[in-house]
Amino acid sequence: MTHAELNEAAHDKVFAKLTQLNRELRNILRDIETDTTCGLDADQMQVLYTSTYRQADIYNYIAKLIETNK
């Protein structure tokens, strides 16, 4: 695999993960707003949201590294 191919594959993988994480964040917020938290209390939902948001931050950082490595 060439450097360009590897960079493109990494880019695709990271942006797919970011899409998934953003969808999860929207779903968590929707669940909080509609009170459909599947038995989780408010603190647990906050932890879930915070950890998912943190993951998205990490993947955004990785995406920036990939973009600057072209």
PDB file of N, CA, C and O in Angstrom:
ATOM      1  N   MET A   1       0.844  -1.169   0.000  1.00  0.00           N
ATOM      2  CA  MET A   1       0.000   0.000   0.000  1.00  0.00           C
ATOM      3  C   MET A   1       0.896   1.241   0.000  1.00  0.00           C
ATOM      4  O   MET A   1       1.814   1.358   0.812  1.00  0.00           O
ATOM      5  N   THR A   2       0.619   2.153  -0.911  1.00  0.00           N
ATOM      6  CA  THR A   2       1.410   3.376  -0.967  1.00  0.00           C
ATOM      7  C   THR A   2       1.017   4.309   0.183  1.00  0.00           C
ATOM      8  O   THR A   2       0.004   4.110   0.852  1.00  0.00           O
ATOM      9  N   HIS A   3       1.841   5.319   0.388  1.00  0.00           N
ATOM     10  CA  HIS A   3       1.550   6.297   1.440  1.00  0.00           C
ATOM     11  C   HIS A   3       0.216   6.994   1.170  1.00  0.00           C
ATOM     12  O   HIS A   3      -0.578   7.203   2.088  1.00  0.00           O
ATOM     13  N   ALA A   4      -0.025   7.350  -0.085  1.00  0.00           N
ATOM     14  CA  ALA A   4      -1.273   8.038  -0.442  1.00  0.00           C
ATOM     15  C   ALA A   4      -2.476   7.132  -0.205  1.00  0.00           C
ATOM     16  O   ALA A   4      -3.504   7.590   0.292  1.00  0.00           O
ATOM     17  N   GLU A   5      -2.361   5.862  -0.551  1.00  0.00           N
ATOM     18  CA  GLU A   5      -3.463   4.918  -0.326  1.00  0.00           C
ATOM     19  C   GLU A   5      -3.718   4.721   1.166  1.00  0.00           C
ATOM     20  O   GLU A   5      -4.865   4.680   1.613  1.00  0.00           O
ATOM     21  N   LEU A   6      -2.640   4.603   1.923  1.00  0.00           N
ATOM     22  CA  LEU A   6      -2.771   4.440   3.362  1.00  0.00           C
ATOM     23  C   LEU A   6      -3.409   5.685   3.993  1.00  0.00           C
ATOM     24  O   LEU A   6      -4.266   5.575   4.870  1.00  0.00           O
ATOM     25  N   ASN A   7      -2.987   6.848   3.544  1.00  0.00           N
ATOM     26  CA  ASN A   7      -3.546   8.100   4.049  1.00  0.00           C
ATOM     27  C   ASN A   7      -5.037   8.197   3.717  1.00  0.00           C
ATOM     28  O   ASN A   7      -5.829   8.621   4.558  1.00  0.00           O
ATOM     29  N   GLU A   8      -5.421   7.812   2.513  1.00  0.00           N
ATOM     30  CA  GLU A   8      -6.828   7.865   2.127  1.00  0.00           C
ATOM     31  C   GLU A   8      -7.667   6.868   2.926  1.00  0.00           C
ATOM     32  O   GLU A   8      -8.786   7.181   3.333  1.00  0.00           O
ATOM     33  N   ALA A   9      -7.130   5.671   3.148  1.00  0.00           N
ATOM     34  CA  ALA A   9      -7.854   4.668   3.940  1.00  0.00           C
ATOM     35  C   ALA A   9      -8.027   5.140   5.382  1.00  0.00           C
ATOM     36  O   ALA A   9      -9.090   4.958   5.975  1.00  0.00           O
ATOM     37  N   ALA A  10      -6.988   5.740   5.940  1.00  0.00           N
ATOM     38  CA  ALA A  10      -7.074   6.260   7.306  1.00  0.00           C
ATOM     39  C   ALA A  10      -8.101   7.396   7.363  1.00  0.00           C
ATOM     40  O   ALA A  10      -8.898   7.469   8.298  1.00  0.00           O
ATOM     41  N   HIS A  11      -8.077   8.261   6.382  1.00  0.00           N
ATOM     42  CA  HIS A  11      -9.042   9.367   6.294  1.00  0.00           C
ATOM     43  C   HIS A  11     -10.468   8.831   6.268  1.00  0.00           C
ATOM     44  O   HIS A  11     -11.325   9.297   7.019  1.00  0.00           O
ATOM     45  N   ASP A  12     -10.720   7.858   5.410  1.00  0.00           N
ATOM     46  CA  ASP A  12     -12.058   7.282   5.282  1.00  0.00           C
ATOM     47  C   ASP A  12     -12.515   6.647   6.596  1.00  0.00           C
ATOM     48  O   ASP A  12     -13.660   6.817   7.015  1.00  0.00           O
ATOM     49  N   LYS A  13     -11.610   5.919   7.234  1.00  0.00           N
ATOM     50  CA  LYS A  13     -11.957   5.240   8.484  1.00  0.00           C
ATOM     51  C   LYS A  13     -12.280   6.244   9.596  1.00  0.00           C
ATOM     52  O   LYS A  13     -13.253   6.072  10.330  1.00  0.00           O
ATOM     53  N   VAL A  14     -11.465   7.281   9.715  1.00  0.00           N
ATOM     54  CA  VAL A  14     -11.683   8.276  10.760  1.00  0.00           C
ATOM     55  C   VAL A  14     -12.989   9.035  10.525  1.00  0.00           C
ATOM     56  O   VAL A  14     -13.751   9.264  11.464  1.00  0.00           O
ATOM     57  N   PHE A  15     -13.247   9.422   9.292  1.00  0.00           N
ATOM     58  CA  PHE A  15     -14.461  10.179   9.041  1.00  0.00           C
ATOM     59  C   PHE A  15     -15.714   9.314   9.162  1.00  0.00           C
ATOM     60  O   PHE A  15     -16.781   9.824   9.506  1.00  0.00           O
ATOM     61  N   ALA A  16     -15.601   8.029   8.889  1.00  0.00           N
ATOM     62  CA  ALA A  16     -16.727   7.123   9.145  1.00  0.00           C
ATOM     63  C   ALA A  16     -17.002   7.040  10.646  1.00  0.00           C
ATOM     64  O   ALA A  16     -18.157   7.062  11.073  1.00  0.00           O
ATOM     65  N   LYS A  17     -15.941   6.944  11.440  1.00  0.00           N
ATOM     66  CA  LYS A  17     -16.101   6.900  12.900  1.00  0.00           C
ATOM     67  C   LYS A  17     -16.675   8.208  13.422  1.00  0.00           C
ATOM     68  O   LYS A  17     -17.517   8.190  14.319  1.00  0.00           O
ATOM     69  N   LEU A  18     -16.238   9.344  12.881  1.00  0.00           N
ATOM     70  CA  LEU A  18     -16.780  10.627  13.303  1.00  0.00           C
ATOM     71  C   LEU A  18     -18.263  10.737  12.977  1.00  0.00           C
ATOM     72  O   LEU A  18     -19.036  11.284  13.764  1.00  0.00           O
ATOM     73  N   THR A  19     -18.659  10.226  11.831  1.00  0.00           N
ATOM     74  CA  THR A  19     -20.078  10.220  11.468  1.00  0.00           C
ATOM     75  C   THR A  19     -20.875   9.405  12.468  1.00  0.00           C
ATOM     76  O   THR A  19     -21.948   9.822  12.903  1.00  0.00           O
ATOM     77  N   GLN A  20     -20.350   8.245  12.831  1.00  0.00           N
ATOM     78  CA  GLN A  20     -21.026   7.388  13.808  1.00  0.00           C
ATOM     79  C   GLN A  20     -21.121   8.074  15.172  1.00  0.00           C
ATOM     80  O   GLN A  20     -22.176   8.048  15.806  1.00  0.00           O
ATOM     81  N   LEU A  21     -20.039   8.677  15.618  1.00  0.00           N
ATOM     82  CA  LEU A  21     -20.038   9.342  16.926  1.00  0.00           C
ATOM     83  C   LEU A  21     -20.990  10.536  16.952  1.00  0.00           C
ATOM     84  O   LEU A  21     -21.682  10.755  17.947  1.00  0.00           O
ATOM     85  N   ASN A  22     -21.029  11.304  15.875  1.00  0.00           N
ATOM     86  CA  ASN A  22     -21.958  12.439  15.816  1.00  0.00           C
ATOM     87  C   ASN A  22     -23.403  11.960  15.848  1.00  0.00           C
ATOM     88  O   ASN A  22     -24.256  12.598  16.465  1.00  0.00           O
ATOM     89  N   ARG A  23     -23.681  10.853  15.194  1.00  0.00           N
ATOM     90  CA  ARG A  23     -25.028  10.276  15.239  1.00  0.00           C
ATOM     91  C   ARG A  23     -25.355   9.816  16.665  1.00  0.00           C
ATOM     92  O   ARG A  23     -26.469  10.023  17.147  1.00  0.00           O
ATOM     93  N   GLU A  24     -24.392   9.198  17.327  1.00  0.00           N
ATOM     94  CA  GLU A  24     -24.600   8.765  18.710  1.00  0.00           C
ATOM     95  C   GLU A  24     -24.870   9.958  19.630  1.00  0.00           C
ATOM     96  O   GLU A  24     -25.747   9.892  20.492  1.00  0.00           O
ATOM     97  N   LEU A  25     -24.123  11.040  19.448  1.00  0.00           N
ATOM     98  CA  LEU A  25     -24.335  12.235  20.269  1.00  0.00           C
ATOM     99  C   LEU A  25     -25.743  12.793  20.073  1.00  0.00           C
ATOM    100  O   LEU A  25     -26.413  13.156  21.039  1.00  0.00           O
ATOM    101  N   ARG A  26     -26.186  12.858  18.817  1.00  0.00           N
ATOM    102  CA  ARG A  26     -27.553  13.340  18.550  1.00  0.00           C
ATOM    103  C   ARG A  26     -28.585  12.423  19.189  1.00  0.00           C
ATOM    104  O   ARG A  26     -29.574  12.897  19.748  1.00  0.00           O
ATOM    105  N   ASN A  27     -28.363  11.112  19.110  1.00  0.00           N
ATOM    106  CA  ASN A  27     -29.301  10.160  19.708  1.00  0.00           C
ATOM    107  C   ASN A  27     -29.343  10.283  21.232  1.00  0.00           C
ATOM    108  O   ASN A  27     -30.413  10.210  21.835  1.00  0.00           O
ATOM    109  N   ILE A  28     -28.192  10.467  21.841  1.00  0.00           N
ATOM    110  CA  ILE A  28     -28.152  10.621  23.300  1.00  0.00           C
ATOM    111  C   ILE A  28     -28.914  11.875  23.711  1.00  0.00           C
ATOM    112  O   ILE A  28     -29.710  11.841  24.649  1.00  0.00           O
ATOM    113  N   LEU A  29     -28.671  12.986  23.007  1.00  0.00           N
ATOM    114  CA  LEU A  29     -29.385  14.219  23.330  1.00  0.00           C
ATOM    115  C   LEU A  29     -30.891  14.054  23.136  1.00  0.00           C
ATOM    116  O   LEU A  29     -31.683  14.528  23.949  1.00  0.00           O
ATOM    117  N   ARG A  30     -31.276  13.386  22.064  1.00  0.00           N
ATOM    118  CA  ARG A  30     -32.699  13.143  21.823  1.00  0.00           C
ATOM    119  C   ARG A  30     -33.296  12.305  22.943  1.00  0.00           C
ATOM    120  O   ARG A  30     -34.394  12.590  23.420  1.00  0.00           O
ATOM    121  N   ASP A  31     -32.568  11.263  23.365  1.00  0.00           N
ATOM    122  CA  ASP A  31     -33.056  10.405  24.455  1.00  0.00           C
ATOM    123  C   ASP A  31     -33.209  11.189  25.755  1.00  0.00           C
ATOM    124  O   ASP A  31     -34.160  10.971  26.505  1.00  0.00           O
ATOM    125  N   ILE A  32     -32.276  12.099  26.021  1.00  0.00           N
ATOM    126  CA  ILE A  32     -32.371  12.921  27.227  1.00  0.00           C
ATOM    127  C   ILE A  32     -33.583  13.844  27.139  1.00  0.00           C
ATOM    128  O   ILE A  32     -34.342  13.980  28.099  1.00  0.00           O
ATOM    129  N   GLU A  33     -33.756  14.473  25.981  1.00  0.00           N
ATOM    130  CA  GLU A  33     -34.865  15.417  25.811  1.00  0.00           C
ATOM    131  C   GLU A  33     -36.224  14.730  25.884  1.00  0.00           C
ATOM    132  O   GLU A  33     -37.178  15.301  26.411  1.00  0.00           O
ATOM    133  N   THR A  34     -36.319  13.511  25.362  1.00  0.00           N
ATOM    134  CA  THR A  34     -37.609  12.805  25.342  1.00  0.00           C
ATOM    135  C   THR A  34     -37.775  11.857  26.517  1.00  0.00           C
ATOM    136  O   THR A  34     -38.782  11.158  26.626  1.00  0.00           O
ATOM    137  N   ASP A  35     -36.774  11.836  27.399  1.00  0.00           N
ATOM    138  CA  ASP A  35     -36.802  10.979  28.591  1.00  0.00           C
ATOM    139  C   ASP A  35     -36.986   9.507  28.234  1.00  0.00           C
ATOM    140  O   ASP A  35     -37.747   8.791  28.885  1.00  0.00           O
ATOM    141  N   THR A  36     -36.287   9.069  27.204  1.00  0.00           N
ATOM    142  CA  THR A  36     -36.277   7.648  26.831  1.00  0.00           C
ATOM    143  C   THR A  36     -34.866   7.122  27.019  1.00  0.00           C
ATOM    144  O   THR A  36     -34.167   6.814  26.054  1.00  0.00           O
ATOM    145  N   THR A  37     -34.465   7.024  28.259  1.00  0.00           N
ATOM    146  CA  THR A  37     -33.077   6.695  28.587  1.00  0.00           C
ATOM    147  C   THR A  37     -32.858   5.227  28.931  1.00  0.00           C
ATOM    148  O   THR A  37     -31.800   4.860  29.441  1.00  0.00           O
ATOM    149  N   CYS A  38     -33.833   4.404  28.659  1.00  0.00           N
ATOM    150  CA  CYS A  38     -33.695   2.949  28.843  1.00  0.00           C
ATOM    151  C   CYS A  38     -33.231   2.575  30.256  1.00  0.00           C
ATOM    152  O   CYS A  38     -32.399   1.685  30.426  1.00  0.00           O
ATOM    153  N   GLY A  39     -33.765   3.248  31.243  1.00  0.00           N
ATOM    154  CA  GLY A  39     -33.459   2.907  32.625  1.00  0.00           C
ATOM    155  C   GLY A  39     -32.225   3.573  33.186  1.00  0.00           C
ATOM    156  O   GLY A  39     -31.893   3.357  34.352  1.00  0.00           O
ATOM    157  N   LEU A  40     -31.532   4.379  32.395  1.00  0.00           N
ATOM    158  CA  LEU A  40     -30.355   5.083  32.900  1.00  0.00           C
ATOM    159  C   LEU A  40     -30.798   6.378  33.560  1.00  0.00           C
ATOM    160  O   LEU A  40     -31.720   7.046  33.092  1.00  0.00           O
ATOM    161  N   ASP A  41     -30.130   6.723  34.652  1.00  0.00           N
ATOM    162  CA  ASP A  41     -30.483   7.986  35.307  1.00  0.00           C
ATOM    163  C   ASP A  41     -29.732   9.143  34.632  1.00  0.00           C
ATOM    164  O   ASP A  41     -28.919   8.930  33.733  1.00  0.00           O
ATOM    165  N   ALA A  42     -30.018  10.356  35.076  1.00  0.00           N
ATOM    166  CA  ALA A  42     -29.449  11.552  34.453  1.00  0.00           C
ATOM    167  C   ALA A  42     -27.920  11.569  34.531  1.00  0.00           C
ATOM    168  O   ALA A  42     -27.254  11.972  33.578  1.00  0.00           O
ATOM    169  N   ASP A  43     -27.367  11.132  35.660  1.00  0.00           N
ATOM    170  CA  ASP A  43     -25.905  11.107  35.797  1.00  0.00           C
ATOM    171  C   ASP A  43     -25.268  10.128  34.811  1.00  0.00           C
ATOM    172  O   ASP A  43     -24.241  10.430  34.204  1.00  0.00           O
ATOM    173  N   GLN A  44     -25.869   8.979  34.659  1.00  0.00           N
ATOM    174  CA  GLN A  44     -25.347   7.986  33.719  1.00  0.00           C
ATOM    175  C   GLN A  44     -25.433   8.492  32.283  1.00  0.00           C
ATOM    176  O   GLN A  44     -24.521   8.264  31.489  1.00  0.00           O
ATOM    177  N   MET A  45     -26.518   9.174  31.948  1.00  0.00           N
ATOM    178  CA  MET A  45     -26.653   9.732  30.603  1.00  0.00           C
ATOM    179  C   MET A  45     -25.613  10.826  30.374  1.00  0.00           C
ATOM    180  O   MET A  45     -25.091  10.964  29.268  1.00  0.00           O
ATOM    181  N   GLN A  46     -25.312  11.596  31.401  1.00  0.00           N
ATOM    182  CA  GLN A  46     -24.289  12.631  31.275  1.00  0.00           C
ATOM    183  C   GLN A  46     -22.917  12.008  31.038  1.00  0.00           C
ATOM    184  O   GLN A  46     -22.142  12.500  30.218  1.00  0.00           O
ATOM    185  N   VAL A  47     -22.621  10.934  31.751  1.00  0.00           N
ATOM    186  CA  VAL A  47     -21.350  10.233  31.552  1.00  0.00           C
ATOM    187  C   VAL A  47     -21.285   9.666  30.133  1.00  0.00           C
ATOM    188  O   VAL A  47     -20.249   9.757  29.474  1.00  0.00           O
ATOM    189  N   LEU A  48     -22.367   9.094  29.673  1.00  0.00           N
ATOM    190  CA  LEU A  48     -22.426   8.551  28.319  1.00  0.00           C
ATOM    191  C   LEU A  48     -22.181   9.645  27.285  1.00  0.00           C
ATOM    192  O   LEU A  48     -21.401   9.463  26.351  1.00  0.00           O
ATOM    193  N   TYR A  49     -22.854  10.784  27.457  1.00  0.00           N
ATOM    194  CA  TYR A  49     -22.685  11.893  26.527  1.00  0.00           C
ATOM    195  C   TYR A  49     -21.250  12.422  26.573  1.00  0.00           C
ATOM    196  O   TYR A  49     -20.632  12.639  25.531  1.00  0.00           O
ATOM    197  N   THR A  50     -20.726  12.626  27.770  1.00  0.00           N
ATOM    198  CA  THR A  50     -19.374  13.175  27.930  1.00  0.00           C
ATOM    199  C   THR A  50     -18.317  12.261  27.322  1.00  0.00           C
ATOM    200  O   THR A  50     -17.403  12.731  26.645  1.00  0.00           O
ATOM    201  N   SER A  51     -18.436  10.974  27.560  1.00  0.00           N
ATOM    202  CA  SER A  51     -17.433  10.045  27.021  1.00  0.00           C
ATOM    203  C   SER A  51     -17.524   9.956  25.494  1.00  0.00           C
ATOM    204  O   SER A  51     -16.501   9.840  24.819  1.00  0.00           O
ATOM    205  N   THR A  52     -18.724  10.009  24.957  1.00  0.00           N
ATOM    206  CA  THR A  52     -18.888   9.984  23.502  1.00  0.00           C
ATOM    207  C   THR A  52     -18.343  11.269  22.886  1.00  0.00           C
ATOM    208  O   THR A  52     -17.702  11.238  21.836  1.00  0.00           O
ATOM    209  N   TYR A  53     -18.601  12.398  23.545  1.00  0.00           N
ATOM    210  CA  TYR A  53     -18.088  13.683  23.081  1.00  0.00           C
ATOM    211  C   TYR A  53     -16.557  13.685  23.101  1.00  0.00           C
ATOM    212  O   TYR A  53     -15.917  14.204  22.186  1.00  0.00           O
ATOM    213  N   ARG A  54     -15.990  13.110  24.136  1.00  0.00           N
ATOM    214  CA  ARG A  54     -14.525  13.030  24.249  1.00  0.00           C
ATOM    215  C   ARG A  54     -13.939  12.177  23.129  1.00  0.00           C
ATOM    216  O   ARG A  54     -12.906  12.517  22.553  1.00  0.00           O
ATOM    217  N   GLN A  55     -14.608  11.070  22.829  1.00  0.00           N
ATOM    218  CA  GLN A  55     -14.161  10.238  21.712  1.00  0.00           C
ATOM    219  C   GLN A  55     -14.186  11.019  20.406  1.00  0.00           C
ATOM    220  O   GLN A  55     -13.261  10.920  19.601  1.00  0.00           O
ATOM    221  N   ALA A  56     -15.243  11.795  20.196  1.00  0.00           N
ATOM    222  CA  ALA A  56     -15.339  12.599  18.980  1.00  0.00           C
ATOM    223  C   ALA A  56     -14.197  13.611  18.914  1.00  0.00           C
ATOM    224  O   ALA A  56     -13.638  13.835  17.840  1.00  0.00           O
ATOM    225  N   ASP A  57     -13.846  14.221  20.036  1.00  0.00           N
ATOM    226  CA  ASP A  57     -12.712  15.146  20.079  1.00  0.00           C
ATOM    227  C   ASP A  57     -11.416  14.450  19.672  1.00  0.00           C
ATOM    228  O   ASP A  57     -10.617  15.002  18.915  1.00  0.00           O
ATOM    229  N   ILE A  58     -11.218  13.258  20.169  1.00  0.00           N
ATOM    230  CA  ILE A  58     -10.010  12.494  19.840  1.00  0.00           C
ATOM    231  C   ILE A  58      -9.963  12.184  18.349  1.00  0.00           C
ATOM    232  O   ILE A  58      -8.924  12.346  17.709  1.00  0.00           O
ATOM    233  N   TYR A  59     -11.083  11.741  17.801  1.00  0.00           N
ATOM    234  CA  TYR A  59     -11.118  11.423  16.369  1.00  0.00           C
ATOM    235  C   TYR A  59     -10.983  12.679  15.514  1.00  0.00           C
ATOM    236  O   TYR A  59     -10.419  12.615  14.422  1.00  0.00           O
ATOM    237  N   ASN A  60     -11.486  13.815  15.982  1.00  0.00           N
ATOM    238  CA  ASN A  60     -11.264  15.073  15.258  1.00  0.00           C
ATOM    239  C   ASN A  60      -9.789  15.426  15.231  1.00  0.00           C
ATOM    240  O   ASN A  60      -9.281  15.918  14.223  1.00  0.00           O
ATOM    241  N   TYR A  61      -9.109  15.179  16.326  1.00  0.00           N
ATOM    242  CA  TYR A  61      -7.668  15.433  16.389  1.00  0.00           C
ATOM    243  C   TYR A  61      -6.923  14.513  15.420  1.00  0.00           C
ATOM    244  O   TYR A  61      -6.029  14.952  14.697  1.00  0.00           O
ATOM    245  N   ILE A  62      -7.298  13.244  15.414  1.00  0.00           N
ATOM    246  CA  ILE A  62      -6.675  12.294  14.487  1.00  0.00           C
ATOM    247  C   ILE A  62      -6.933  12.715  13.047  1.00  0.00           C
ATOM    248  O   ILE A  62      -6.040  12.621  12.205  1.00  0.00           O
ATOM    249  N   ALA A  63      -8.145  13.179  12.757  1.00  0.00           N
ATOM    250  CA  ALA A  63      -8.476  13.631  11.400  1.00  0.00           C
ATOM    251  C   ALA A  63      -7.586  14.801  10.991  1.00  0.00           C
ATOM    252  O   ALA A  63      -7.120  14.860   9.853  1.00  0.00           O
ATOM    253  N   LYS A  64      -7.345  15.740  11.924  1.00  0.00           N
ATOM    254  CA  LYS A  64      -6.465  16.868  11.614  1.00  0.00           C
ATOM    255  C   LYS A  64      -5.048  16.399  11.330  1.00  0.00           C
ATOM    256  O   LYS A  64      -4.386  16.915  10.429  1.00  0.00           O
ATOM    257  N   LEU A  65      -4.584  15.423  12.096  1.00  0.00           N
ATOM    258  CA  LEU A  65      -3.241  14.886  11.848  1.00  0.00           C
ATOM    259  C   LEU A  65      -3.157  14.236  10.473  1.00  0.00           C
ATOM    260  O   LEU A  65      -2.165  14.403   9.764  1.00  0.00           O
ATOM    261  N   ILE A  66      -4.173  13.512  10.106  1.00  0.00           N
ATOM    262  CA  ILE A  66      -4.199  12.853   8.799  1.00  0.00           C
ATOM    263  C   ILE A  66      -4.217  13.905   7.683  1.00  0.00           C
ATOM    264  O   ILE A  66      -3.494  13.787   6.694  1.00  0.00           O
ATOM    265  N   GLU A  67      -5.054  14.934   7.859  1.00  0.00           N
ATOM    266  CA  GLU A  67      -5.171  15.974   6.844  1.00  0.00           C
ATOM    267  C   GLU A  67      -3.858  16.731   6.650  1.00  0.00           C
ATOM    268  O   GLU A  67      -3.528  17.113   5.527  1.00  0.00           O
ATOM    269  N   THR A  68      -3.120  16.945   7.711  1.00  0.00           N
ATOM    270  CA  THR A  68      -1.855  17.676   7.584  1.00  0.00           C
ATOM    271  C   THR A  68      -0.711  16.784   7.136  1.00  0.00           C
ATOM    272  O   THR A  68       0.382  17.278   6.857  1.00  0.00           O
ATOM    273  N   ASN A  69      -0.938  15.488   7.062  1.00  0.00           N
ATOM    274  CA  ASN A  69       0.095  14.525   6.692  1.00  0.00           C
ATOM    275  C   ASN A  69       0.032  14.170   5.201  1.00  0.00           C
ATOM    276  O   ASN A  69       0.766  13.291   4.751  1.00  0.00           O
ATOM    277  N   LYS A  70      -0.806  14.820   4.453  1.00  0.00           N
ATOM    278  CA  LYS A  70      -0.947  14.469   3.016  1.00  0.00           C
ATOM    279  C   LYS A  70       0.249  14.816   2.224  1.00  0.00           C
ATOM    280  O   LYS A  70       0.277  14.584   1.015  1.00  0.00           O
TER     281      LYS A  70
END
